[in-house]
Amino acid sequence: MIQPYFTDRQLALWSLLVALGCGGEPPTIVDGDLAFVNVNVLPMDVQGARVFERQTVVVDAGRIAAIGHTDRFEPAEGMEVVDASGHYLMPGLTEMHGHLPNPRMSDADIKNLLFLYIANGVTTVRGMQGDPSQFALRSAIDRGLLLGPHLYLASVSMNGSSVTTPEEAAQRAREYRVDGYDLIKTHEGMNLESFDALAETAAEIGIPFGGHVSDDVGLRHTLASGQVSIDHLDNYVEALLPKDERFHAEGGLRGVGALLDRVDEGRIPELVKATVDAGAWMVPTMVLWETAFFNERGSADVFEDRPEVRYMPLETVDRWRQAVDIRLSSTDVETNRRVSALRRRILKALHDGGANIALGTDSPQVFSVPGFAMHHEMALYVEIGMTPYEVLEVGTRRPAEYFDATDEFGMVAVGRRADLLLLSENPLDDIGNVRKRAGVMINGRWMRSDELDQRLRDIALFYGNEP
């Protein structure tokens, strides 16, 4: 292992390296497995939107070993060198609400699904549909036996059907902690007493819980109880009802449309403050919700916008088509439009108010294809007023902060995992440039764009689709 040329990413040290690169001193010979040479680096650290031009980034044993101005570094003979002139290097993306393979899937389907994340530069996934089989999946990835992103695992769902008493809630929480899950997944239908027992036990044994908000518990109580993440903006619209009203609409989430004429948007600042005060994280999954529940178009139009469905099994896509068309036929288009617009206003208020936000898509779900769905979600965040840099933050460093793992990933910095995304154009200029990948590195393994594209073509053919 080589010694890093410097050990921190402070602006002063970066400036010093750039200045030295303009002088006549001989370059330092650096050794390692691979070097990106002459690349523009987006560090994504806490210093803000910056690009350091003409850098050499050295990777060794799956970690970033050194970074410095290209004029100051010379890769040792025998190293793999990637000429990244004119390209941009950023941290890999984190999917904060992904669904991972289950034991009913074939080995081929499992490999294909995991690869879709990698092909889009998604190098970390918080799995939110727990299954005991996922421990073996994570182990196989960690041991290099299977290509896939780093995994954080949520438990099997705790919901109104699986947990009906406080005693059951406490017991399940302890079991999931012993099993080794990273998070207890909360879902709909839990009664207040069971939820309180879960929250109390989780705090006692030191395991976070997050996900949905049960209507019987409500958003404010959920936040006050320490739920670490609220996914899908769940229950935020319902929480805008007058104080004396409780939400008991038929049809679950689709019943939210019936509340539109009764909600008080003047209460949004109160919800933002409660969210910020609680320190809870938002994982909005906006595009999936707009597609699956509050759609304004039929499945044919959605299909046209999502060419990436070619990488999914035909029977899965057929189910998605049916789900969209059935839901659209049973709801009013104007109501769907109003609900979507309200959710966007809530998300913007949360962002403007300083709430913790992390990028997630709920894939694979209705027309939400793993990895590819991240691009749609990022584009929506720009539409509501976030800058490209702010969107990149919620997809890289901010999730690492959620996991208290900024020393592991989420930044391009010495000592971090070599989970990297190389782009042909600057994503700070246009968030759509995140699609323009020249290659992906996962845990130090480098894959060029042509290699990734060939594997995608193979997956499309595997499912009987045109590549």
N, C-alpha and C positions, 0 to 999 in steps of 0.2 A: 504494500500500500504506500503510495507516495504521500509526502507531507503536503497539506494544502498551502498554497501560496499566501492565502490570508484566510482568516477564520470567521469573518463577519461580513455583512453586506451593508455596512454603514456608508452613507453617501461620501464621507470624506475619504475613505479608503478607495472607493470606486474612482473618485476624481483623481486621486494620487496615481492609480494604475494607468488611467487614461493619459495623464500628463507624462508619466514615465515612458509610455508607448511612443511618445513623440520625440524622445531623445535618442542618443546614439549608443546606449548601453547594449551589450550583447544579450540575446534572448535567453531565458531560462529553459533548459531542457526538462520537459515534463513527461512522465511515464504513466501508463494506465492501460485500460482496455480500449478506450475509444475517445476521440476528441472531435467536438464540433468546432470548426475553425471559421473565423471571420463571421460569426453569427451575431445578430442583434438580440439582446437578451431583455425579456420582460421579467424582472425579478419577482413581481407581485408581492413585495414585502409591504410593511406598514408605512413606507415613505411616500406612497402615492404612485400616480401614473408616470412611469419613467421607462425609457428604453436606453440601454447601454450598447453602443454600436461597436462593431468589429471586436467581439470577444472570442476567446477560446474557452470552451467548457470541457473539462476533462472528467471522464467517468471511469471509475475503477471499482470492481467488486460490487456493482449494483448501486453505488453511491456517487454523488457529485464530489469529486476529489479536489478540484481546483478550478478557479475562474480568474481570468485576467485578460488584459488587452492582447490582441493577437500579435502585435509587434513585440510583446514581452515574453510570449510563450512559443516554444518550438516542440511539437510532439516528438517523442523518441522514436527511433527507427523501429519498425515492426508494429506500431500502433495502428489500429483502424482509424482512418481520418475521414470525416464527413465534411466536405467543402460546403458550408452553409452560407456562402456569400449572398447577401440580399435577403436572407430568410430571417425568421423571427422564432425564438425559442421561448416557450412558456411552460409552466407546470402542467401536468396532466389534469384533466377535469375530474371532479367527484360528483357522482350521482347519489343524491341523498335520499331518494325513495325509488329503489329498483326492486323488481321481483326476480328472484333467483331461481335456477332450475330446481325441479322437484323430482323425486324418484320415479315418477310415472313417465318421464321423458327418456327417449333413447339417448345413448352416448353421443350419437351424431348431433342430435338436437341440442344437447347440453353444450357441446363444443362450439356449435354455431352461434348460440345465443351469447355465450361469453365473448366470442370473438367480435361480435357486433359492437360491444362496448369498446374493446381495444381499438378497433378500426376507426373509431371516432375520437380517440384520445382520452377516453374515460378510463382512468387507471385505478380508481377507488370507487367502490359501491357500498352504500349502506342498504343491505337487504332488508326489506320490510314485509316479507311474507314468509315467516319462519317455518322451517322444517328441520327435524334432526339430521337429515341426510346432508345438510349444508355444512356441517362440521367436517365431514370427509371431503367435501368439495373444496373448502377453504384449505385444508391440509394438502390436498393434491396440488393446488395452485402455489402454495407457499414452498412446496418441495420441488417445484419446477416440472411436475409431471403433467400439468394441464395449463394451457395458456389462458389467463384470465386476469381480471382486476383484483386488487387487494380487497378483501371482504370484511365488513363489519356486519354482524348477524343479529337481527331482532328475533324475538321468540315467536312461537306459535301465538296467534291472536288470542287476547283475553277480551271476550265480548259477552253479551247478554246470554248467549246460549251455552258457552263453555264455563262461565262463572256466574253463579246465581246467589251465592252467600258470601259474607265477609270472610268466613273460614276458608272457603275455596280460594278466594282471591289471595289471601295471605299464603296459603299452601303453595299455590301455583307460582307465586313470586319467588318463594324460597327454592322451589324446584328449578326454575329457570336460571336462577343465580348459580346453583350448583352445576347445572348442565353446561354453563359457560357462555350463555348468550350475552351480547354486549348491551342489549336493550330489551325491555318488556314492551311488546306491541299492544297498544290499547286500541279497541275498536268500539263499534256502536253497541248500544243496548245494555251496557252495564248499569246496574242501579247505583244510587248514591252511596249506600252503605258498603257495597263491595268495592267501589272505586276508592273510597276513603281507606279501606283496609289495605288495598293495593298500595296506595300512596304512602301510608304509614310504614308498611313492611319494606317497601322499596328503599325508603330513606334509612331505615334501620340497617338493612343488609348491604346498602351501597350499590344499587343498580338503578340506572335511569329508566324512565318509562315515557313513551311518546307514541304519537300517531293520531288517531281520531279523537273526537270529543263526543261523549255520549249525551244525547238530548236530556236524559234524566239528571245529568250532572251539570251541564251548562259550561260555557266558556270561562266565565269569571271564576267559578270554583275550581275548574281544571287548572287555570293559570296559578291561582293562589295555592294550589296543592303541590306545585313544583313539577308539573309535566314538562319535560325538557323540550319537546317539539310538538307543534300543532301542524299537522300535515293537511294539505288541500284547502287551507283557510277554513277548515271545518268549524262550523257553528258561529262564524263571525257574522253572517247575515242574520241568523236567528237572534244573536245577542243585541241586535239593533231594535228589537221590539220594545215597546213601552215596558216599564219595569213590572207592571202587574200582569203581563202576558207571559205564558209559557208556550214553547213550541211543541205542538203535538200534531203536525200536519201529516196527512196520509201520504204514502209514496216516498218516504225518506227524503233523500237529497232533492229529487225532482219536485217535492212539495214546497221547496223554498220559494218557487215562483208565486205561490199563493200569498206570501208574506209581503210582497213588494209595496203594496199600497198602505201597509201598516208600519213599515220600518221607519226609524228616525235616524237619518244620516248625521244629524247633529251629535249623535252619540259616538261617532267614529273616533274622535280625539280621546274620549274616555277609554275606549278599547285599546287604542294605541298605547296610552300611558300604562294601562294594566299589563300589556304585553311586555313593554320595555322594563317596567318595574320588576316583573317576574323573571326577566332574563330568558324567556322562552324563545325558541327558534321557530321561524316560519319556513315550511317547505311547501310552497303553494301549489305545485303541479297544475299550473293554470291551463296550459294547452290541452292536456288530457281531459280536464273537467269541461272545458268549452266544447271539445269534440264529442265526448261521450254523453254528457248530460244536458248541456245548454247549446246544442247545435242549431245552426240556422240553415244548414244545407243537407242534402242527401248524401249517402255513402259514395255515390259515383263522383261527386265533386271533391270530397275529401280524398278519395283514392287517387284522383288526378294530381293532387297536391303532394302526395306522399309516395314517390316512386320507390322509396326504401322498403315498401311492403313486399317487394320481390324477394327479400331475404327472410321472409317468414313462411311457415307452412301454409299451403293453400286453404286447408280446413280452418286454420286460425283466422285468416283474413276473411273467409266467408262468415265466420261468427261475428267478426267485427262489423262487417257490412250489415248484417241482420240487426245487430244491437243498435247501430246508428239509426237505421230506417224505422225500427219499431219505436224508439224513443222519440224521434222527430214526429212521427205520426200521432203520438199521444200527447204532445205538448204544443203550445202556441209559439210560433217563431218570434213574435215581438216580445213575449215574456222571456224567452231564452236570451234574446239580445239584451234586455234590461238587466237580467241577472248577471250576465257576463260583464256588462259595463259596471255594475255595482261592485262586483268582486275586484275588478281592476282598480276602481277608486279606493277600495279598502287596502289593496296591496300597495298602491302608491302612497297612501297615508302612512302605512306601516314603515315603508322605506324612508319617507321624508322625516318621520318621527324617530328614526334611529333604531328600529327593531332589528333583531338578528334575522337575516334571511339567508337561506342556502338553496342551491339549485337542485331540483328534483323533478322527475317526470312521470313516475308511477308506471314505467314501462317494464315488460311488455303488457300493454293494455290496448284499448280500442284505438287502432291506428297510431299507437305510440310505440315505435320500434326502438329497442335498446340502442343507446348511443346517438342515433339520428335524432331522436326526440329532443335531445339537449339543444340542438340548433334552433328548433322551433320555440322552445321555452326561452332561450336567450334573446331571440328576436322580439318576443312579446315584452320582455322586460325593458328593452329599448323603446318599444312603442309607448309604454306607460311613463317614460321620462327618465329612466336610468341611463347613465353614460355607459359606453362600452367597457370602460375600466371598472365601473361598479358592477357590471354584469360578470366580468371575469373574476372579480373578487369573490362573488357569491358562489362561483364554480371552482375556486382553487383554494386560496388561503383561508377564507371564512369557514368552510367545512373542516379544515384542519384545526381551526380554533375550537370548533364544536367538539372535536374529539380530543382536545388538549394535546395535539400532536404536531404542532408547528415545527418541532425539531425533526420531524420525520418526512413530511410532505407538504405540498401546497405552495411552495416557493422554489425558485431557481436559486439555490444557495448551497455553499459548501456544507457537506455532511448530510444533506437531504437525500432521500431515495431518488434514484435516477428514473423518475416517472415524468416523461417530458413529451411535449407536443411541438413539432417543428412545422411552421407555417410559411407559405410562400409570400404572404402579404401581412401587413400590420393589423392585428385585430383591434387596436385602439382607434384606428381610423374607421373601421366598419366591423361590427360584431359578426357579420356574415363571413368575414375572412377566416374565422375559426374552422369553417368547412374546408379551407384550402390547405389541407395538410400535406406536407412533403414527407412526413414519416412520424412514427410514434416510437417512443422508448418506454418499456415497462420493466421496472426493476433491473435496469441496465441492459436489457435485450433490445437491440435496435432493429426496427422493421421499416424499410423504405416504402414509399407510397405505392410503387408498382407491385411490391409483394402483397401489401394490404388489398389492393384492388383486385389482384388475381384471386386471392382467397374469397373476396366478396363475389366475384363472378362464379366461382365454384359453388358457393352457397346458393346463389340464385338458381343455377342449373340443378342442384341437388333437389330443390323444391319444385322443379318443373317450370321455372320462370325464365324469361329472357334476361341475360345479364345486363 
